[in-house]
Amino acid sequence: MLLLFLLIIAVAALWVKDLLAAIVLMGAYSFIMANVWLQMGSCDVAFTEAAVGAGASTALMMACLSRVPRWEKK
């Protein structure tokens, strides 16, 4: 079930035109990936994915968003 959610979120992140929505979707992708690692019994990798993937990367992308246009040009 988690892998199905990963696939749906990845496709949605590719299709959205709003960069903020893409950043939020990629943060959700990292959070679900951390849950996948946890289900596989790899707690150290899950904590790292949650901290770096869902936390730090999302925060850095939000900071970068303040410097670039939010919407994709047509």
N, C-alpha and C positions, 0 to 999 in steps of 0.2 A: 504494500500500500504506500509506503514511504517513497519507493522508487517511482511509482506512478505520479505522486505529488511533485517529485523532483523533475520529471519529464514535463509536466504541465507548466510548472513555474519557469523552467528554462525556455520553453517555447514562448510563453507569454512575455518574458523579458526581452526576447528577440523581436517581438512584434510591436511592442508599445512605442509610441513616438515621443512620449514624455520621459525625459531623463530621470526625473525624480521617481517616477513609477518604476523605471528600470532598476534604480538603486535600491528601492524598497524590495522589489522582487528578488534581487540578488542577495540582499540580506536575509530574506526568508529562505532562499535556496541554501545559504550557508548554515542557517539554523536547522533546517531539516537534514542537511548532510551531517551535522553534528549528532542528530538523533540516530541516523543510520550507523555512524561509527559507534555510538553507545550500544545499539542493539547487537552489533557485531562483537561487543566485549572489549573494545579498545577505548578505555576511558581517557587515557592521556591524549590520544588523537582527537577525541570528541571535545575535550576541554580546550585544546589548542584551536580547533576549528571554530568553536563558539567564541573564543576570545579574539582571535585574529580575523577570521572570516566574517562573522556576523557583527563583531564589535568594531575593531580598528579599521578594517577595510571600508565598512559602511560609513564610518565617521570621516575618513579621508575622502571618500567619493562625494560626500555631502559638502565638504569644504571646497572641493574642486568645482562643484556645481555652482558655487557662488561666483566663480570666475568665467564660466562659459554660458552660452545661451541654453535655456532649459528645453526648448522645443526643437525638434529636428526640422531643418529646412526642407521645403518641397522641391 
